[in-house]
């Protein structure tokens, strides 16, 4: 099986993170298992990319980093909202 070009692999990772962000926005839980290993694999391959390819790879990597930063914010918001709901529920039980 032939792997797609590195730039496309970065774009596919960005799309996967975008889908995770959409799921989080919908209130769903996401499974990010293996994402870090896949990012590490593609990033390591990019280190030895030919010079003419590096600018495009850098742009794709920056886009991926932006999506990952956004996902981190989204996950933190989801976590904070869950904690707030848990605290409100506990407070309501204490008041009853």
C-alpha positions in Angstrom: 0.0 0.0 0.0 1.4 3.3 -1.0 1.3 6.2 1.4 0.0 9.6 0.2 2.5 12.4 0.0 3.5 13.9 3.4 1.7 17.2 2.7 -1.5 15.2 2.2 -0.9 13.2 5.4 -0.6 16.4 7.3 -3.8 17.7 5.7 -5.6 14.4 6.6 -4.5 14.8 10.2 -5.9 18.3 10.2 -9.2 17.1 8.9 -9.3 14.4 11.6 -8.7 17.0 14.2 -11.4 19.2 12.6 -13.8 16.3 12.9 -12.9 15.8 16.5 -13.5 19.5 17.2 -17.0 19.2 15.5 -17.8 16.2 17.7 -16.7 18.1 20.8 -18.8 21.1 19.8 -21.8 18.7 19.4 -21.2 17.6 23.0 -19.7 14.2 22.1 -16.7 12.5 23.6 -13.8 11.9 21.2 -11.2 9.2 21.1 -7.8 10.6 20.4 -6.0 7.3 20.8 -3.1 7.1 18.4 -3.3 10.7 17.2 0.0 11.6 19.0 1.8 8.7 17.5 0.6 9.4 14.0 1.6 13.1 14.3 5.0 12.1 15.6 5.4 9.6 12.7 4.5 12.2 10.0 6.5 14.9 11.6 9.6 12.6 11.8 9.2 11.8 8.1 9.0 15.5 7.3 12.3 16.2 9.0 14.1 14.4 6.2 12.0 15.8 3.4 13.7 17.3 0.4 14.3 21.0 0.6 11.8 22.0 -2.2 9.1 20.2 -0.3 9.7 21.8 3.1 7.8 25.1 2.6 4.6 23.2 1.8 5.1 20.8 4.7 5.7 23.7 7.1 2.5 25.3 6.0 0.6 22.0 6.5 2.3 21.5 9.9 1.3 25.0 10.9 -2.3 24.3 9.9 -2.3 21.1 11.9 -0.9 22.9 14.9 -3.6 25.5 14.7 -6.3 22.8 14.7 -4.6 21.0 17.6 -4.5 24.3 19.6 -8.2 24.8 18.8 -9.0 21.2 19.9 -7.2 21.7 23.2 -9.3 24.8 23.9 -12.5 23.0 22.9 -11.6 20.0 25.1 -10.9 22.3 28.0 -14.2 24.1 27.6 -16.0 20.7 27.4 -14.2 19.6 30.6 -15.0 22.9 32.4 -18.7 22.7 31.4 -18.9 19.1 32.7 -17.3 20.2 36.0 -19.8 23.1 36.2 -22.7 20.7 35.6 -21.4 18.3 38.2 -21.0 21.1 40.8 -24.5 22.5 40.0 -26.0 19.0 40.4 -24.2 18.5 43.7 -25.3 21.9 45.0 -28.9 21.2 44.0 -28.8 17.9 45.9 -27.4 19.7 49.0 -30.2 22.2 48.9 -32.9 19.6 48.7 
